[in-house]
Amino acid sequence: MTDKDLGRFAEDTLFHRIARAVCHAGCLPRKELFETWEMARRVRRRFRGGRVIDLGGGHGLLAQIMLLLDDSSPSALVVDQTLPASGARLYEALVRAWPRLAGRLTFVAGSLETAELLGTDVVVSCHACGDLTDRVLQRAVAAQARVAVLPCCHDLESGDTGRLRGWVDGPLAADIVRATRLTQQGYRVWTQTIPADITAKNRLLLGAPVLESARTVSRVSAPRRARAQSPGRRRS
Ligand SMILES: C[S@@+](CC[C@H](N)C(=O)[O-])C[C@H]1O[C@@H](n2cnc3c(N)ncnc32)[C@H](O)[C@@H]1O
């Protein structure tokens, strides 16, 4: 996407404003903007706050949109073994549009194994190829952090498909095994999809340690309880 695409994003919505900044940076394909946005907003509906850790984060757009969607996250760390040179251009374009992002992003060139994770983090990874997704999940579970992955490039030779391939296709079997394993590891999981016309690798897996998700659910359900007890509803 470049400034030639600006006309497609003329509205005063957050998405269009981000898209315009991405156009100015001139280094990302359109698909990456759309899939990242779709992932980030779904993750933010479940997981608020916390330091954002974007593993295999490439340009780090996901981490930056996560911060824009929830300013209660203090900072974000983007880890990638090969950080793209143009990542700095994207960051500068976003900081120009949102100066409050300045100084809140750290980019580390290195293996995702080296990142130090905390239980309060939100670990995200968009299209971590093959078993990289499994390593992201392992790292998050070891830290008891909330996690969201959008898997891709399933390696059916080495990946665990749980002997489910007689019923469902191999990549789906692998993702079911991932979700099931997370549950067995004491996580509450949410399974969602982002629109398939944006990416065919569109299964989003979110997980939070059960105690953490109990706190989240109670925060979400409080207004519902209040509504249920409102005088109007009691009268009806
Ligand atoms: C398909 S790209 C996805 C990039 C980005 N998340 C996105 O959605 O555009 C996978 C990324 O994982 C990175 N990567 C591969 N192995 C890694 C490792 N062991 N540790 C950290 N990053 C790794 C690659 O350099 C690449 O940028």
The ligand as an SDF file (V2000), in Angstrom:
LIG
                    3D

 27 29  0  0  0  0  0  0  0  0999 V2000
    4.6840  -15.2170    8.1080 C   0  0  0  0  0  0  0  0  0  0  0  0
    5.6830  -14.0800    8.9470 S   0  0  0  0  0  0  0  0  0  0  0  0
    4.4620  -13.1820    9.8680 C   0  0  0  0  0  0  0  0  0  0  0  0
    4.9110  -11.8060   10.2210 C   0  0  0  0  0  0  0  0  0  0  0  0
    3.8420  -10.9390   10.9090 C   0  0  0  0  0  0  0  0  0  0  0  0
    3.4180  -11.4980   12.1490 N   0  0  0  0  0  0  0  0  0  0  0  0
    2.6740  -10.7150   10.0050 C   0  0  0  0  0  0  0  0  0  0  0  0
    1.5590  -11.1190   10.3230 O   0  0  0  0  0  0  0  0  0  0  0  0
    2.8610  -10.1220    8.9540 O   0  0  0  0  0  0  0  0  0  0  0  0
    6.4960  -15.0560   10.2030 C   0  0  0  0  0  0  0  0  0  0  0  0
    7.5330  -14.2610   10.9350 C   0  0  0  0  0  0  0  0  0  0  0  0
    8.1380  -15.0800   11.9320 O   0  0  0  0  0  0  0  0  0  0  0  0
    9.5040  -14.7620   12.0150 C   0  0  0  0  0  0  0  0  0  0  0  0
   10.2150  -15.8770   12.6880 N   0  0  0  0  0  0  0  0  0  0  0  0
   10.4760  -17.0980   12.1950 C   0  0  0  0  0  0  0  0  0  0  0  0
   11.0940  -17.8680   13.1250 N   0  0  0  0  0  0  0  0  0  0  0  0
   11.2060  -17.1010   14.2470 C   0  0  0  0  0  0  0  0  0  0  0  0
   11.7510  -17.3030   15.5300 C   0  0  0  0  0  0  0  0  0  0  0  0
   12.2870  -18.4810   15.8890 N   0  0  0  0  0  0  0  0  0  0  0  0
   11.6960  -16.3110   16.4410 N   0  0  0  0  0  0  0  0  0  0  0  0
   11.1380  -15.1230   16.0990 C   0  0  0  0  0  0  0  0  0  0  0  0
   10.6000  -14.8600   14.8840 N   0  0  0  0  0  0  0  0  0  0  0  0
   10.6370  -15.8320   13.9680 C   0  0  0  0  0  0  0  0  0  0  0  0
    9.9110  -14.5080   10.5920 C   0  0  0  0  0  0  0  0  0  0  0  0
   11.0910  -13.7390   10.4950 O   0  0  0  0  0  0  0  0  0  0  0  0
    8.6790  -13.7790   10.0460 C   0  0  0  0  0  0  0  0  0  0  0  0
    8.8000  -12.3950   10.1720 O   0  0  0  0  0  0  0  0  0  0  0  0
  1  2  1  0
  2  3  1  0
  2 10  1  0
  3  4  1  0
  4  5  1  0
  5  6  1  0
  5  7  1  0
  7  8  2  0
  7  9  1  0
 10 11  1  0
 11 12  1  0
 11 26  1  0
 12 13  1  0
 13 14  1  0
 13 24  1  0
 14 15  1  0
 14 23  1  0
 15 16  2  0
 16 17  1  0
 17 18  1  0
 17 23  2  0
 18 19  1  0
 18 20  2  0
 20 21  1  0
 21 22  2  0
 22 23  1  0
 24 25  1  0
 24 26  1  0
 26 27  1  0
M  CHG  2   2   1   9  -1
M  END
$$$$
